[in-house]
Amino acid sequence: MLRECLIICPLVFIAGYIDAVAGGGGLVSLPAYMFTGLPIHQCVATNKMSSFMGTSVATVKYAKNRFIPWRIAFICIPCAIIGSAIGANIALMISDRILKLVMLIIVPITGLYVITRKGEFSSKKELSFVITAAASALISLVIGVYDGFYGPGTGTFLILLLTGLTGMDIKKANGLTKAINWSTNVSALTVFFLNAQVLIPLGLVAGLFNIAGNYLGAVGFQKKGEGIARLVMILVLLIFFVKLITELLL
């Protein structure tokens, strides 16, 4: 476990920092686990555990600040849980090789989007509560499947869809995103736990580093910090992408 911690923990710490200042930290944390050579299903499952720890802290903070629209959240959470459970079960049914092939497609797409996005998400006039709740529930279900199956970029996609499709205020969308993302993490993690795929000691240690990175990023955020985070993300993604191709060809 010591070898894995030496590889994973520094990168998971950076992933937490990236989440705080730029978003998309999962695009660094999941490759961190896979760099160790652990079975891919254990990588996805254990990464979900460390991500869950970081997300829990952020969700509590947003709840205390009253940024979470609970009337809509209580509708979205069950949809997110169902979607994430479906996605996690699909991931478990797929062989290591097929899952790597899927990642070979997903990684550059999600990475390119998160890296190149600039500024805040634009929003239009907010729709009625009924339409907003229905659209948010559908978004939670669909993105929940993605998060349970793979995960990185989930928060970014949720904010984009919530603001773009419903016209939700950015602060409210951020709060709702935290509640949805926490729910998808709990659901997927439960599935992975029941299938004995989570490396608990490694996940706990990595989770503490993820929390520390999130805290440091939130406290010391500056505009230049986002640029540094994106450069680190690009470097890790390039290395991970090359590693995936090499493993599939050998």
Secondary structure, DSSP 8 states (H G I E B T S, - for coil): -HHHHHHHHHHHHHHHHHHHHTS-THHHHHHHHHTTT--HHHHHHHHHHHHHHHHHHHHHHHHHTT-S-HHHHHHHHHHHHHHHHHHHHHHHHS-HHHHHHHHHHHHHHHHHHHHH--S---------HHHHHHHHHHHHHHHHHHHHHT-TTHHHHHHHHHHHHH---HHHHHHHHHHHHHHHHHHHHHHHHHTT---HHHHHHHHHHHHHHHHHHHHS--HHHHHHHHHHHHHHHHHHHHHHHHHHH-
